[in-house]
């Protein structure tokens, strides 16, 4: 007789991380039929992506991401002659393929006189980068996000690639990008529309 499922533990862990489970238990401890202690246990167990999709631990996630970026030592990957126009905490939407998709990666957004980029300090990585000459269009757009909708910046590059950026000061970021492009005489089409 052959087993029908050889990876039951792997399947269980995958199920917990992907869909999650809810545990709810009421326990009463009695002595001589007299209830002395009552215990009410509730637990949600799931992967962080699932928790965030259901609106759980949202504040913790945002606070942790900001603290991680602010606590790191100051590193600014600037080239010679490059000057910062705007620096703000932000995120870029990345796609990791079949296993993970639509992940917002945090870091610091830099707009300089030469380029726009998102830099993560540990490990030091540029998560998004485009020179001002590569930016074709800047558009505000509404996108679904953890239990709601938020406004993001859609950056269309001259090669047709579109990248999405988020910052709490998204309007200021858009305005500064348009101003920087205008000063360089680059054509930019900006409009605001829903998803």
N, C-alpha and C positions, 0 to 999 in steps of 0.2 A: 504494500500500500504506500503510495507516494503522497507527501504533504501537498496540499493545494496552494499554500502560501508559504514561501520560504523567507520572506522579508517582512514578517508581521511587525516587528519592532520598528523597522525603518518606516513602514506605512503608517504606524501609529504616530511616530514623531512628526512625519510629514503632515498628517491630518491636524495635529495639535498646532503646528506652526502656521499652516495655511488657513484653516478654518477656525481653530480654537475650540476650547471646551469650557463649560461653566460648571463649577461644583457648588452645591448648596447643601448644607447639612445643619440640622438642629439636634443638639445633644443635651440631654438633661441627666444630671447625676443625682440619684436619690439614695437616701439611707432610711431604712424602715418605712418605705413608701412616702417619705417626706422629700420633696424636691429641694435640693440645696444649691446646686450650681446649674445655670443654663448657659449653653454655648451656641452661638449662631455663627456659622462659618459660610462665607461667600467668597469664591475665588474665580477669576477669569484667567485662563492660561492660554496664551497664543503668542505667535511671533510678533515682534514690534510693528511690522508693516500692517498686520491684521489689526492690532490694537489701535494704531493710528487711523486706519480706515474706518473703524467704528467710533472714532472720537474719544477714545480712552487715552490717557496719559499725554494729551496734546500739549498742555502747559509745561509738563516735565520735558518733553521733546524740544520745544522751542527754547526753554531756559537753558537746557544742557548744551544745545548747539551754540547759543550765543556765548555762554561762559567758556566753552572750549576754545572758541575763536579769540575772545578777549583776553584769556589768561595766557595765551601763547606769546612768546617774545615777538617783538616787532620786526617783521621782515617785509621788505617791499622790493619785488623783483623789477626794478625800473632800469631801462636802458639809458645810455648817455643822452643828455638833453631832454629827457622825458620829465614832464611836470604833471603832478596830480591835479585834476580839475575837481573830481569828486571821489570820495572813498566812503563806502557804506557796507554794512553787513548784508549779504544777499545769498541767493541760491540759483542754481542752474538745473534745468530739467535734463536728466540723462536717462538713457535706455540701456539696460544691461543684457538685453537679449531675451531668450525664452524663459529663464528662471526668474529674473527680476525685471520689472519694467516700470517706467515712469517714476524714477527716484529723484527727489530734489536733493542735490548735493550742496551743502553750505560752504561758505567761505567769505572772503571780502571782495566786493565788486570795486574795481578801479576804473575810472574814466580818466585818461590822460590826454595830453595834446597829440598823441600818436595812435592810441588804441584803447579798446575796451576789453577788460579781462576779469575773470573770477579766479582768485588765488586762495588755495587752502594751505595753511601754514605747516601742518603736521600730518603726514609727511609733505614737504613742500612740493606742491603740484599746481599747475595752471589747469583748471577744469574747463575753462572756456576762454578763447582769445580771438579777437578780430581787430585788424587795423581799421582806422576810420575809413580808409579807401575801400575796404571790403564791405562796408555796411551800405545796403541798398535801400532798405525801408525799416522804419521803426513804428510799431503799432501797439497800442494798448489793447489788451484782450482779456476777457473773463474766462477762467478755467475752473473746472471742478477741483476742489481741494478738501481733504479731510472734513467731511460733514458739511461742506458749504462751497462757496465760490470765492475766488480771489482774483484780483486784477494783476496780470503779468505783462511783461514787455516782450513782444515778439520781435526778434531781430532777423530780418531777411538779408542774407549776404548775396553778393553779386553772382556767386556760383549756384544760387537757388536754395541753399541750405537755410533752414529756419531753426533758430534756437530760442528757448524761452528762459527769461530771467525774472527773478522776483526780488523785491526789496520793499521794506516798509515805506520808503520814500520813492515809490515807483514813478510818480508824476514828476518829481524833481529830477530823477534819473533820466527820464525821457526828454525833458526840457533841456538838460545839460548836454545830452547826446546831440540833439537837434542844433543847439547853439554851436557846439564844437564842429559839427559837419558844415554848418552855415559859414563859419569863419574860414573853413578850408575850401569853400566853394563847391562842396559836394551836394548833389541832389539827394534829398531824402523825402519820402512820402510818408506822412504821419496821419493816422486816423485812429479812431476808437470805435470798437465794435464788440459785440458779444461772441461767445464761443459757438 
